[in-house]
Amino acid sequence: MTAISRRTFLRQSASAAALASLQPALRANPLGQPIGSQTYPHRQRIKDGDFAGLCKDMAALGIGSLELCSPAYAEFAGLADGKQTRKIVEDHGLRCPSAHFELEELRKRQPQAIAWAHDIGMTQMGTASLDGHVENGETTMDIVKRAAEEYNRIGEAAAKAGMQQFLHDERFEMSKVEGRLTYEVLLELLDPKLVKMQFQMSAMRAVGDPVMYFTKYPGRFLSMHLQGVDLSAPAPGAAPGQGGRGRGGRGAGLAVGKDNLDWPKIFSAAKTGGVKNYFIEQNWDLTVQSAAYLKSLTF
């Protein structure tokens, strides 16, 4: 057995300790990306002028990535100075790759929206829904086609500015058209290069299994919104959800990991789907619980 000096032993021990200290951090970042949070559930703090305090509290939880809403959302109007907003985000060790924008904003003021996103350092711009007309849970193919054509044009303009456009899923996307789910039809009509998708976990009882989508449509999904979901509960249908923005299918208050979803399987499939970011979208208490679970997740 070869003897080693005390100095070498101490150096090797320090290196091993440093490596060990990295393991929790590695486990705390499913997909190799920092844990994220959509800030919409915490919008009152932003409206009250406490965005810096929110960033500080998020960082303390182990959150590393934020998704904002644009200043067109009334509660986010105080973040209209993109460069100042970026400074606050980065001063707390966070990043902000993504935001939601009002569809009307993208229709009428897309260049200004893109400029704001650039100032913050974003690369992804999305909207909650294409907001097509729905009656009794049904829409028409003409409405779906017009919505997809318009959003492809929005996505093309975004791409020219170095942005990736994405679509969330809400009431319109969860409607039916000619016996099919509108969401599935949109996946066929939207240009896969110009428009990626953001999967809303709490909508899965209406939209379907995320593992199926991620596997069937590789490369189509850019990000996820995370909520705990009770699969034994009845599907919510296409009615507007809690908390504004027409969020049909929002979870009823379960933290991620406190539900009956197979999260390791979901994250593994998400790699196939092309998912780059994931954002907890829950109230503060549930965000605390969900972040703790995600930090402990191994697969």
JOCOR-V734456 format. One record per backbone hydrogen bond with DSSP energy under -0.5 kcal/mol. NH is the residue of the N-H (numbers start at 1). CO is the residue of the C=O. If there is no record, write none. Layout:
NH,CO  NH,CO
This chain:
9,5  10,6  11,7  12,8  13,9  14,10  15,11  16,12  17,13  18,14  19,15  20,16  21,17  22,18  22,19  23,19  23,20  24,20  25,21  26,22  27,23  28,24  29,26  32,29  33,30  36,278  37,65  38,280  39,67  42,39  43,40  45,42  46,42  47,43  48,44  49,46  50,45  54,50  55,51  56,52  57,53  58,54  59,55  60,56  61,57  61,58  62,58  62,59  63,58  64,35  65,35  66,95  67,37  68,98  70,100  73,70  76,73  77,74  79,76  80,77  82,80  85,81  86,82  87,83  88,84  89,85  90,86  91,87  92,88  92,89  93,90  94,89  95,64  98,66  99,124  100,68  101,126  106,102  107,103  108,104  109,105  113,109  114,110  115,111  116,112  117,113  118,114  119,115  120,116  121,117  121,118  122,117  123,97  124,97  125,164  126,99  127,166  135,138  138,135  139,176  144,140  145,141  146,142  147,143  148,144  149,145  150,146  151,147  152,148  153,149  154,150  155,151  156,152  157,153  158,154  159,155  160,156  161,157  161,158  162,159  163,158  164,123  165,163  165,194  166,125  167,196  168,127  171,246  174,170  175,172  176,137  177,180  180,177  182,175  183,173  184,181  185,181  186,182  187,183  188,184  188,185  189,185  190,186  195,191  196,165  197,220  198,167  199,197  199,223  201,199  201,225  203,200  204,201  206,203  207,203  208,204  213,209  214,210  215,211  216,212  217,213  218,215  219,272  220,217  221,273  222,197  222,220  223,197  224,277  225,199  226,224  226,279  228,254  231,229  233,230  239,236  244,241  247,244  248,246  250,247  258,255  260,229  263,261  266,262  267,263  268,264  269,265  270,266  271,267  271,268  272,268  272,269  273,269  274,270  274,271  275,270  276,222  277,222  279,224  280,36  281,226  287,283  288,284  289,285  290,286  291,287  292,288  293,289  294,290  295,291  296,292  296,293  297,293  297,294
